[in-house]
Amino acid sequence: MKSRRIAVIDVGSNTVKLLVAERAPCGRPTALHQRTMETRISAGLSGNPPRLSEAGMDAGVAAITALLREARALEPSETLLVATSAVRDAVNGATFRDRVQAATAHPLRILSGDEEATLIGRGVLSDPALTTLSEFQLFDLGGGSLECLTFRDGRATHGLSLPLGCVRLTERFVAHPAEPLDRADRRRIEAFVRDALVASDAVPAKPPVAAAVFAGGTMTTARAILGARVGAPLERASPVLAVATLAALLDEVAALPLAQRREIPGLSAGRADVFPAALITVLTVAAVGGYHSFQHTFHNLRWGVAAERLAAP
């Protein structure tokens, strides 16, 4: 009998991602197909009020339509579309949801911050590489938000979603994104992120757990860049990234204009403008929490959605 298959499309602030998965004998989801499309639907989200642009919504609908076509070829029994911070926070998020439904005949579920954090946590727990960790701190940085969760005895005990995504921070604090990052802009981002983390108690000053795990495009990109420098593809590059190495990488990319950043192997052209702000956020998390390294995982939101549905009767 054919295994049950679930397709999940995760509409994030900077990317739209597809996962088609089925349940492995161990009970965890296993990937049959994955793809990421960079769309930046959140461009302009730092406005007051935050609003999705017409171009961003058009790009989002086009990406979803293309990924649905790919998913159909694998004949999933169910296809789920979820949206996160950019759509959740935009005053016209419901308009985008309606456009997606009209164009694809699929409903788009706009997750609350709590729902997003819970599903990210479930996704991380589906990563076979993390089965030996019973207590750890998890961070997932996207274009619109930073999710912070504490895991004890294999379950999330505390979670927060903060509006500290790299697209938001770049639009708010980086005056000239095509030029090398100004030191004053860098200090402003560091201070803003640090104040938000401390005020929310999202990152304990003294880590209560032994390990810190990081998910999301920023750490995937850093791992890809570092792997490319030793001739390793992304999946074979070391999943453990030292904070000192990330700090050196920030110094390097911050000193380059955007055109030269786009030439760095492993750094996609669509992420090059927001990558410095993203690394600043990661390093500020490390400074507040006292972390010396992060373990990277590919398993986050879409894996959590797949795990939830595949576990359902």
C-alpha positions as CSV (number, residue, x, y, z in Angstrom):
1,M,0.0,0.0,0.0
2,K,1.3,3.5,-0.9
3,S,2.5,5.5,2.1
4,R,0.6,8.6,3.0
5,R,2.2,11.7,1.7
6,I,1.8,15.3,2.9
7,A,2.8,18.4,1.0
8,V,3.5,21.6,3.0
9,I,4.1,25.0,1.6
10,D,5.6,27.5,4.1
11,V,5.1,31.1,3.1
12,G,7.8,33.0,5.0
13,S,8.9,36.6,4.9
14,N,11.9,36.0,2.6
15,T,11.2,32.6,1.0
16,V,8.4,30.2,0.1
17,K,9.4,26.6,0.8
18,L,7.9,23.2,-0.2
19,L,8.3,19.9,1.6
20,V,6.7,16.7,0.4
21,A,7.1,14.1,3.1
22,E,5.8,10.7,4.2
23,R,6.0,8.9,7.5
24,A,9.1,6.8,8.1
25,P,8.9,3.5,10.1
26,C,10.4,5.3,13.1
27,G,7.3,7.6,13.0
28,R,9.2,10.7,11.9
29,P,8.5,12.5,8.6
30,T,11.0,11.8,5.8
31,A,11.5,14.1,2.8
32,L,10.6,13.0,-0.7
33,H,11.1,16.5,-2.3
34,Q,12.1,20.0,-1.1
35,R,12.4,23.3,-2.8
36,T,12.9,26.9,-1.7
37,M,12.0,30.0,-3.7
38,E,13.2,33.5,-2.7
39,T,10.3,35.9,-3.0
40,R,10.7,38.6,-0.3
41,I,7.0,39.1,0.2
42,S,7.8,41.1,3.3
43,A,9.4,44.0,1.5
44,G,8.0,47.1,3.0
45,L,6.8,45.4,6.2
46,S,8.7,47.9,8.3
47,G,6.3,50.6,7.3
48,N,3.6,52.0,9.7
49,P,1.3,50.3,9.4
50,P,3.1,47.2,8.0
51,R,1.7,46.3,4.6
52,L,2.5,43.8,1.9
53,S,3.3,45.4,-1.4
54,E,1.5,44.5,-4.6
55,A,4.7,43.2,-6.1
56,G,5.4,41.1,-3.0
57,M,1.9,39.6,-3.1
58,D,2.2,38.8,-6.8
59,A,5.5,37.1,-6.3
60,G,4.1,35.1,-3.4
61,V,1.2,33.9,-5.3
62,A,3.4,33.0,-8.3
63,A,5.8,31.0,-6.1
64,I,3.0,29.1,-4.3
65,T,1.4,28.3,-7.7
66,A,4.7,26.9,-9.0
67,L,5.4,24.8,-5.9
68,L,1.9,23.4,-5.9
69,R,2.5,22.2,-9.4
70,E,5.7,20.5,-8.3
71,A,3.9,18.9,-5.3
72,R,1.0,17.5,-7.4
73,A,3.5,15.4,-9.4
74,L,4.2,13.5,-6.2
75,E,0.5,12.9,-5.6
76,P,0.2,13.9,-1.9
77,S,-2.9,12.9,-0.1
78,E,-3.1,16.4,1.5
79,T,-1.5,19.8,0.8
80,L,-1.2,22.4,3.4
81,L,-0.3,26.1,3.1
82,V,0.8,28.1,6.1
83,A,2.0,31.7,6.4
84,T,4.0,33.3,9.2
85,S,5.2,36.7,10.4
86,A,5.0,38.8,7.2
87,V,1.4,37.8,6.4
88,R,0.4,37.7,10.1
89,D,1.5,41.2,10.8
90,A,0.5,43.0,7.6
91,V,-2.7,45.0,7.6
92,N,-3.5,43.4,4.3
93,G,-2.5,39.9,5.2
94,A,-6.1,38.7,4.8
95,T,-6.1,40.2,1.3
96,F,-3.1,38.1,0.4
97,R,-4.7,35.0,1.9
98,D,-7.8,35.6,-0.3
99,R,-5.7,36.0,-3.4
100,V,-3.9,32.7,-2.7
101,Q,-7.2,30.9,-2.3
102,A,-8.6,32.5,-5.5
103,A,-5.6,31.6,-7.5
104,T,-5.0,28.1,-6.2
105,A,-8.2,26.9,-4.6
106,H,-6.1,26.1,-1.5
107,P,-6.8,27.8,1.9
108,L,-3.8,29.6,3.4
109,R,-3.6,29.2,7.2
110,I,-2.1,32.3,8.9
111,L,-0.3,31.0,12.0
112,S,-0.3,32.9,15.2
113,G,3.1,33.5,16.9
114,D,2.4,30.7,19.4
115,E,1.3,28.3,16.7
116,E,4.4,29.1,14.6
117,A,6.7,28.5,17.6
118,T,4.9,25.2,18.6
119,L,5.2,23.8,15.0
120,I,8.8,24.8,14.7
121,G,9.5,23.0,17.9
122,R,7.7,19.9,16.6
123,G,9.7,20.1,13.4
124,V,13.0,20.3,15.3
125,L,12.2,17.3,17.3
126,S,11.8,15.3,14.0
127,D,15.5,15.8,13.2
128,P,17.3,12.5,13.8
129,A,20.5,14.4,14.5
130,L,18.9,15.9,17.6
131,T,17.6,12.7,19.2
132,T,20.3,12.7,21.8
133,L,19.4,16.2,23.0
134,S,16.8,16.3,25.8
135,E,17.5,19.9,26.8
136,F,18.4,22.7,24.5
137,Q,17.6,26.3,23.4
138,L,16.2,26.7,19.9
139,F,16.2,29.8,17.7
140,D,14.7,30.2,14.3
141,L,15.4,33.4,12.4
142,G,13.4,34.4,9.4
143,G,12.8,37.6,7.5
144,G,10.0,38.8,9.8
145,S,10.6,37.2,13.2
146,L,12.9,35.4,15.6
147,E,11.4,32.4,17.3
148,C,12.9,31.4,20.7
149,L,12.1,28.1,22.4
150,T,13.3,26.2,25.4
151,F,13.2,22.4,25.4
152,R,13.3,20.2,28.4
153,D,12.8,16.4,28.5
154,G,12.1,16.5,24.7
155,R,9.3,19.1,24.7
156,A,9.0,22.8,24.5
157,T,8.5,24.5,27.8
158,H,8.7,28.1,26.8
159,G,8.4,29.9,23.5
160,L,8.4,33.5,22.2
161,S,8.1,35.0,18.7
162,L,9.8,38.4,18.4
163,P,9.6,40.8,15.5
164,L,13.4,40.7,14.9
165,G,13.5,39.3,11.3
166,C,16.4,40.2,9.1
167,V,14.2,41.9,6.5
168,R,12.5,44.1,9.1
169,L,15.8,45.1,10.7
170,T,17.5,45.8,7.4
171,E,14.7,48.1,6.3
172,R,14.6,49.9,9.6
173,F,18.2,50.4,10.4
174,V,20.4,50.0,7.3
175,A,20.3,53.3,5.4
176,H,22.3,52.2,2.4
177,P,22.0,48.4,1.9
178,A,23.9,48.4,-1.4
179,E,27.0,49.8,0.4
180,P,29.3,48.2,3.1
181,L,27.4,48.2,6.4
182,D,28.0,51.4,8.4
183,R,29.3,50.8,11.9
184,A,26.7,53.1,13.3
185,D,23.9,51.0,11.7
186,R,25.6,47.8,13.1
187,R,25.6,49.2,16.6
188,R,21.9,50.3,16.3
189,I,20.9,46.8,15.2
190,E,22.9,45.2,18.0
191,A,21.3,47.5,20.6
192,F,17.8,47.0,19.3
193,V,18.1,43.2,19.3
194,R,19.8,43.1,22.7
195,D,17.1,45.3,24.3
196,A,14.3,43.2,22.8
197,L,15.9,39.9,24.0
198,V,16.5,41.1,27.5
199,A,13.1,42.8,27.9
200,S,11.3,39.7,26.7
201,D,13.5,37.2,28.6
202,A,13.7,35.2,25.4
203,V,17.3,34.3,26.0
204,P,18.2,33.4,29.5
205,A,21.3,35.3,30.6
206,K,22.8,32.0,31.9
207,P,21.8,29.2,29.6
208,P,19.8,26.6,31.5
209,V,20.6,24.0,28.9
210,A,23.8,22.6,27.4
211,A,23.1,23.1,23.7
212,A,21.8,25.9,21.5
213,V,20.2,24.9,18.1
214,F,19.6,27.3,15.3
215,A,17.2,26.9,12.3
216,G,16.3,29.2,9.5
217,G,17.8,30.6,6.3
218,T,20.5,32.6,8.0
219,M,22.3,29.6,9.6
220,T,21.6,27.5,6.5
221,T,23.4,30.3,4.4
222,A,26.3,30.5,6.9
223,R,26.7,26.8,6.8
224,A,26.6,26.8,3.0
225,I,29.3,29.6,2.8
226,L,31.6,27.8,5.2
227,G,31.1,24.5,3.5
228,A,31.9,25.9,0.1
229,R,35.2,27.1,1.4
230,V,36.3,23.6,2.2
231,G,34.7,22.0,-0.8
232,A,31.7,20.5,1.1
233,P,28.1,20.7,-0.2
234,L,25.6,22.1,2.3
235,E,24.3,18.8,3.6
236,R,27.9,17.6,4.4
237,A,29.2,20.8,5.8
238,S,29.6,20.8,9.6
239,P,26.3,21.5,11.4
240,V,28.2,23.0,14.3
241,L,29.0,26.7,13.8
242,A,31.3,28.4,16.2
243,V,30.3,31.9,17.3
244,A,33.8,33.2,16.6
245,T,33.6,31.9,13.1
246,L,30.2,33.6,12.6
247,A,31.7,36.9,13.9
248,A,34.6,36.7,11.4
249,L,32.1,36.0,8.6
250,L,30.1,39.1,9.7
251,D,33.2,41.3,9.6
252,E,33.9,40.0,6.1
253,V,30.5,40.5,4.6
254,A,29.8,43.8,6.3
255,A,32.9,45.3,4.7
256,L,31.7,44.4,1.2
257,P,29.2,46.3,-1.0
258,L,26.1,44.4,-2.0
259,A,27.5,43.6,-5.5
260,Q,30.5,41.8,-4.0
261,R,28.5,40.0,-1.4
262,R,26.4,38.5,-4.1
263,E,29.5,36.8,-5.5
264,I,30.2,34.9,-2.3
265,P,29.7,31.1,-2.9
266,G,26.9,29.9,-0.8
267,L,25.3,33.3,-0.3
268,S,22.2,33.7,-2.6
269,A,21.7,37.0,-4.4
270,G,18.3,37.4,-2.9
271,R,19.6,37.2,0.7
272,A,22.8,39.2,0.3
273,D,21.3,42.5,1.4
274,V,19.8,41.2,4.7
275,F,22.6,38.8,5.6
276,P,24.6,41.2,7.7
277,A,21.6,42.2,9.8
278,A,20.8,38.5,10.2
279,L,24.3,37.6,11.4
280,I,24.2,40.6,13.8
281,T,21.0,39.1,15.3
282,V,22.6,35.6,15.6
283,L,25.7,37.0,17.3
284,T,23.6,39.2,19.7
285,V,21.6,36.1,20.7
286,A,25.0,34.4,21.4
287,A,26.2,37.4,23.4
288,V,23.1,37.6,25.6
289,G,22.9,33.8,26.1
290,G,26.6,33.2,26.5
291,Y,26.7,30.6,23.7
292,H,30.0,29.7,22.0
293,S,28.5,27.7,19.2
294,F,25.2,26.7,17.5
295,Q,24.0,23.4,16.1
296,H,22.2,23.9,12.8
297,T,19.1,22.0,11.8
298,F,17.1,22.0,8.6
299,H,14.0,20.8,10.4
300,N,11.7,23.7,11.4
301,L,8.2,24.9,10.6
302,R,7.3,22.9,7.5
303,W,8.7,19.7,9.1
304,G,6.5,20.4,12.2
305,V,3.4,20.8,10.0
306,A,4.2,17.6,8.2
307,A,4.9,15.7,11.5
308,E,1.6,16.9,13.0
309,R,-0.5,15.9,10.0
310,L,1.3,12.5,9.5
311,A,0.6,11.7,13.1
312,A,-3.1,12.3,12.7
313,P,-5.4,9.4,12.1
